[in-house]
Amino acid sequence: MTLTDLRYLVALAHERHFGRAAEKCHVSQPTLSVAIKKVEDELGIQLFERSATEVKITETGRRIVAQAEKVLMEASQIQEIAAAGKDPLAGPLRVGVIYTIGPYLLPRLIPRVHQLAPKMPLIIQENYTARLAEALKRGELDVIVISLPFDEAGVVAQPVYDEPFRVLMPAEHPWTREARIDPGHLAEDQLLLLGAGNCFREQVLEVCPSCRNVGGLQRTLEGSSLETIRHMVATGLGVTVLPSSAADELTAQNPLIAVRPFSEPEPSRRVALAWRVTYPRSGAIDVLRTAILDSALPGARPVGRAPGLEALVSA
């Protein structure tokens, strides 16, 4: 049994299809099928149930795949440790970013990273927090940019900046006469939200808990992205809440919308970097954090480094 065999095993478990798993591993389907059968013969147990239409993993297969993922992640550390010993800023850095941060941070971040570490290109994946966390733990990503709270075993999260929320409304909306908006007002208008399962949606509903109980059309007025919701507001359909990085520069770009801050204390989110405690390229993480802060996102307020973090990472 080789590490390559284990990679095939994990790919089939994730894809549940021999063709897709083979494509993911960049091999032919017969090659992958033979390797899986070899592993099953060597272990003396069936790991997958095969039919003409689907592949199902057995309960024992699940446990073996989970162990295989751990083995592959630990094996990858050998190359990472060696690379870090040579130059932690040489070689790609695999970065995950949640959807409500990526479009606003990345255009500012990438040029700054290139200035600070020209030999460290970024391989970027945008996704939901839960999926980024799983990819991080599997070793498919090196570091992720997420919104707190975030708590995963074997992963350390370092706060980077706080970002206040803004109210976005049509330019002719009555609220434009107010300097700041009380959060309770959100329940009085048509509030546009991201779809269920998005962490930013939940953060908005925490700002105005009574909005959870508003019925009628509001439940159907959801957008797939903050940009989609912004366009819906511009048509006069309703109001929404955006992070300052997505909102503060909009009025200069679009005369159909207006932006107002919330009344004090301003609701906000705390954005953090998260990586495996065992990840050896701490210098790369430091550069990424510096580049994020240098990006000077509108409204963002830097957060100091957590006490004792360096000791935790080096441990």
C-alpha positions as CSV (number, residue, x, y, z in Angstrom):
1,M,0.0,0.0,0.0
2,T,1.5,3.3,-1.1
3,L,0.6,7.0,-0.5
4,T,-0.6,7.1,-4.1
5,D,-3.0,4.2,-3.3
6,L,-4.3,6.2,-0.3
7,R,-4.8,9.3,-2.5
8,Y,-7.0,7.2,-4.9
9,L,-8.9,5.8,-1.9
10,V,-9.7,9.2,-0.5
11,A,-10.6,10.6,-3.9
12,L,-13.1,7.8,-4.5
13,A,-14.6,8.3,-1.1
14,H,-15.2,12.0,-1.8
15,E,-16.4,11.7,-5.4
16,R,-18.4,8.4,-5.1
17,H,-17.7,7.8,-8.8
18,F,-14.7,6.1,-10.4
19,G,-14.6,8.3,-13.4
20,R,-14.6,11.6,-11.4
21,A,-12.1,10.2,-8.9
22,A,-9.8,9.2,-11.7
23,E,-10.1,12.6,-13.3
24,K,-9.3,14.3,-10.0
25,C,-6.2,12.1,-9.5
26,H,-5.2,12.7,-13.2
27,V,-5.1,9.0,-14.0
28,S,-7.2,6.6,-16.1
29,Q,-10.2,5.0,-14.6
30,P,-8.8,1.4,-14.9
31,T,-5.6,2.5,-13.1
32,L,-7.6,3.8,-10.2
33,S,-9.9,0.8,-10.1
34,V,-7.0,-1.6,-10.0
35,A,-5.4,0.4,-7.2
36,I,-8.6,0.3,-5.1
37,K,-9.0,-3.4,-5.6
38,K,-5.4,-4.0,-4.6
39,V,-5.9,-2.1,-1.3
40,E,-9.1,-4.1,-0.6
41,D,-7.3,-7.4,-1.3
42,E,-4.4,-6.4,0.8
43,L,-6.6,-5.4,3.7
44,G,-8.9,-8.4,3.2
45,I,-12.1,-6.3,3.4
46,Q,-14.5,-4.5,1.0
47,L,-14.2,-0.7,1.3
48,F,-16.8,0.3,-1.3
49,E,-20.1,-1.1,-2.5
50,R,-20.2,-0.9,-6.3
51,S,-23.3,-0.7,-8.6
52,A,-23.9,0.4,-12.1
53,T,-25.1,3.8,-10.9
54,E,-23.2,4.6,-7.7
55,V,-20.4,3.9,-5.3
56,K,-21.1,3.7,-1.6
57,I,-18.5,3.5,1.1
58,T,-18.8,0.9,3.8
59,E,-18.7,1.8,7.5
60,T,-15.2,0.2,7.9
61,G,-14.2,2.0,4.7
62,R,-15.2,5.4,6.3
63,R,-12.8,4.7,9.2
64,I,-10.0,3.7,6.9
65,V,-10.5,6.7,4.7
66,A,-10.4,9.0,7.7
67,Q,-7.1,7.4,8.7
68,A,-5.8,7.7,5.2
69,E,-6.5,11.4,5.2
70,K,-4.5,11.8,8.4
71,V,-1.6,9.8,6.9
72,L,-1.6,11.9,3.7
73,M,-1.7,15.2,5.7
74,E,1.2,14.1,7.9
75,A,3.2,12.9,4.9
76,S,2.7,16.3,3.2
77,Q,4.3,17.9,6.2
78,I,7.7,16.4,5.2
79,Q,7.9,18.5,2.1
80,E,6.5,21.6,3.8
81,I,9.0,21.4,6.6
82,A,11.8,21.0,4.1
83,A,10.5,24.0,2.1
84,A,10.1,26.1,5.2
85,G,13.7,25.3,6.1
86,K,14.9,26.6,2.8
87,D,12.6,29.6,2.4
88,P,9.1,29.9,3.9
89,L,8.2,32.5,1.3
90,A,9.1,30.3,-1.7
91,G,6.4,28.2,-3.3
92,P,2.6,28.5,-3.5
93,L,0.4,29.3,-0.6
94,R,-3.0,27.7,-0.7
95,V,-5.5,30.2,0.7
96,G,-9.2,29.7,1.3
97,V,-11.5,32.7,1.6
98,I,-15.2,32.9,2.4
99,Y,-17.5,34.3,-0.2
100,T,-18.4,37.6,1.7
101,I,-14.7,38.5,2.0
102,G,-13.0,37.3,-1.2
103,P,-14.4,39.8,-3.8
104,Y,-13.4,42.8,-1.7
105,L,-10.1,41.7,-0.1
106,L,-8.4,39.8,-3.0
107,P,-8.1,42.7,-5.5
108,R,-6.2,44.6,-2.8
109,L,-4.4,41.6,-1.2
110,I,-2.8,40.0,-4.2
111,P,-0.7,42.9,-5.4
112,R,0.6,43.4,-1.9
113,V,1.5,39.8,-1.4
114,H,3.4,39.9,-4.7
115,Q,5.3,42.9,-3.4
116,L,6.2,41.2,-0.1
117,A,6.8,37.7,-1.3
118,P,7.2,37.6,-5.1
119,K,8.1,33.9,-5.1
120,M,4.9,32.9,-3.2
121,P,2.0,32.8,-5.6
122,L,-1.5,32.3,-4.1
123,I,-3.7,29.4,-5.0
124,I,-7.1,30.7,-4.0
125,Q,-10.4,28.9,-3.2
126,E,-13.6,30.7,-2.3
127,N,-16.2,28.7,-0.4
128,Y,-18.4,28.5,2.7
129,T,-16.7,28.3,6.1
130,A,-17.6,24.7,6.8
131,R,-16.1,23.5,3.4
132,L,-13.0,25.6,3.8
133,A,-12.5,24.1,7.3
134,E,-12.7,20.6,6.0
135,A,-10.3,21.4,3.2
136,L,-7.9,22.9,5.7
137,K,-8.0,19.9,8.0
138,R,-7.5,17.5,5.0
139,G,-4.3,19.5,4.0
140,E,-5.8,20.8,0.8
141,L,-5.5,24.4,2.0
142,D,-2.7,26.0,4.1
143,V,-4.6,28.9,5.6
144,I,-8.2,30.3,5.4
145,V,-9.7,33.7,5.9
146,I,-12.9,33.4,7.8
147,S,-15.2,35.3,10.2
148,L,-15.3,34.4,13.9
149,P,-16.4,32.5,15.9
150,F,-14.5,29.6,14.5
151,D,-13.5,26.6,16.6
152,E,-11.8,23.5,15.1
153,A,-9.6,20.9,16.8
154,G,-6.0,21.2,15.7
155,V,-6.5,24.6,14.1
156,V,-5.4,28.0,15.5
157,A,-7.3,31.2,14.6
158,Q,-5.7,34.6,14.7
159,P,-7.9,37.7,14.6
160,V,-6.8,40.2,12.0
161,Y,-9.4,43.0,11.8
162,D,-12.8,44.1,12.9
163,E,-15.2,45.2,10.2
164,P,-18.4,47.3,10.9
165,F,-21.7,46.7,9.1
166,R,-23.4,49.2,7.0
167,V,-27.0,49.7,5.8
168,L,-27.5,49.9,2.1
169,M,-30.7,51.4,0.7
170,P,-32.1,53.0,-2.5
171,A,-30.9,56.6,-2.9
172,E,-34.5,58.0,-2.5
173,H,-35.2,56.0,0.7
174,P,-36.5,58.0,3.7
175,W,-33.7,56.7,5.9
176,T,-31.2,58.7,3.9
177,R,-32.3,61.7,6.0
178,E,-30.8,59.9,9.1
179,A,-27.0,60.0,9.9
180,R,-27.1,56.6,11.6
181,I,-29.6,53.7,11.4
182,D,-31.0,52.0,14.5
183,P,-30.8,48.1,13.9
184,G,-34.4,47.7,14.9
185,H,-35.5,49.7,11.8
186,L,-34.5,46.7,9.6
187,A,-37.7,44.9,10.6
188,E,-39.7,47.8,9.3
189,D,-38.6,47.4,5.7
190,Q,-38.0,44.8,3.1
191,L,-34.7,43.2,4.2
192,L,-32.7,41.4,1.5
193,L,-30.5,38.5,2.8
194,L,-28.1,35.9,1.6
195,G,-29.5,32.4,1.4
196,A,-29.8,30.1,4.4
197,G,-26.5,28.5,5.6
198,N,-24.3,31.6,4.9
199,C,-22.6,32.8,8.1
200,F,-23.1,36.5,7.1
201,R,-26.8,36.0,6.9
202,E,-26.8,34.8,10.5
203,Q,-24.7,37.7,11.6
204,V,-27.2,40.1,10.0
205,L,-30.1,38.4,11.8
206,E,-28.2,38.7,15.1
207,V,-28.1,42.5,14.5
208,C,-31.9,42.5,14.2
209,P,-33.3,39.4,15.9
210,S,-36.9,40.6,15.3
211,C,-36.2,40.2,11.5
212,R,-36.4,36.4,12.0
213,N,-40.1,36.7,12.6
214,V,-41.0,38.9,9.7
215,G,-43.1,37.0,7.2
216,G,-44.5,37.5,3.7
217,L,-42.3,38.3,0.8
218,Q,-39.1,38.8,2.8
219,R,-38.5,35.1,3.2
220,T,-38.2,34.8,-0.6
221,L,-36.0,37.8,-1.2
222,E,-32.6,36.2,-1.0
223,G,-29.5,36.6,-3.1
224,S,-26.7,34.2,-4.0
225,S,-24.0,36.8,-3.3
226,L,-23.6,40.3,-1.8
227,E,-23.2,41.7,-5.2
228,T,-26.5,40.3,-6.4
229,I,-28.2,41.8,-3.3
230,R,-26.5,45.1,-4.0
231,H,-28.0,45.2,-7.5
232,M,-31.5,44.3,-6.1
233,V,-31.2,47.3,-3.7
234,A,-30.4,49.6,-6.6
235,T,-33.6,48.6,-8.3
236,G,-35.5,49.8,-5.2
237,L,-36.6,46.4,-4.0
238,G,-35.5,46.8,-0.4
239,V,-32.6,47.4,2.0
240,T,-29.8,45.2,3.1
241,V,-26.7,45.0,5.4
242,L,-23.2,44.8,4.0
243,P,-19.8,44.7,5.6
244,S,-18.0,48.0,5.2
245,S,-15.5,46.6,2.7
246,A,-18.4,45.9,0.4
247,A,-20.3,49.1,1.1
248,D,-18.3,52.2,1.8
249,E,-17.2,53.0,-1.7
250,L,-20.5,52.1,-3.4
251,T,-22.1,55.6,-3.4
252,A,-19.2,56.9,-5.6
253,Q,-19.8,54.1,-8.1
254,N,-23.6,54.0,-8.1
255,P,-25.9,57.0,-7.7
256,L,-29.0,54.7,-7.2
257,I,-27.9,53.6,-3.7
258,A,-27.0,55.2,-0.4
259,V,-25.0,53.9,2.6
260,R,-25.4,54.7,6.2
261,P,-23.6,53.4,9.4
262,F,-25.5,51.9,12.3
263,S,-26.0,53.7,15.5
264,E,-23.5,53.0,18.3
265,P,-22.5,50.4,19.3
266,E,-21.9,49.5,15.6
267,P,-22.5,45.8,14.8
268,S,-19.4,44.3,13.2
269,R,-17.7,41.0,12.4
270,R,-14.2,39.9,13.4
271,V,-12.1,38.4,10.5
272,A,-9.4,36.0,11.2
273,L,-6.7,33.7,9.7
274,A,-6.9,30.1,10.6
275,W,-4.3,27.3,9.9
276,R,-3.3,23.9,11.3
277,V,-1.2,24.1,14.4
278,T,1.3,21.9,12.7
279,Y,1.7,24.0,9.6
280,P,5.4,24.8,9.4
281,R,5.5,28.0,7.2
282,S,4.8,30.5,9.9
283,G,6.6,33.2,7.9
284,A,4.1,32.8,5.1
285,I,1.2,33.3,7.5
286,D,2.9,36.4,8.8
287,V,3.3,37.9,5.3
288,L,-0.4,37.1,4.5
289,R,-1.5,38.9,7.7
290,T,0.7,41.9,6.9
291,A,-0.7,42.0,3.4
292,I,-4.3,41.9,4.6
293,L,-3.7,44.8,7.0
294,D,-1.8,46.7,4.3
295,S,-4.8,46.3,2.0
296,A,-6.6,48.9,4.2
297,L,-10.1,47.7,3.6
298,P,-12.7,50.5,4.0
299,G,-13.8,50.7,7.6
300,A,-11.6,47.8,8.8
301,R,-9.9,48.2,12.2
302,P,-6.8,46.1,12.9
303,V,-6.8,43.6,15.8
304,G,-3.6,42.9,17.8
305,R,-1.9,39.6,17.7
306,A,-3.2,37.2,20.3
307,P,-0.9,36.7,23.4
308,G,1.2,33.6,23.3
309,L,0.2,32.7,19.7
310,E,3.8,32.2,18.5
311,A,4.4,29.6,21.2
312,L,1.2,27.8,20.2
313,V,2.2,27.7,16.5
314,S,5.7,26.5,17.2
315,A,4.4,23.8,19.5
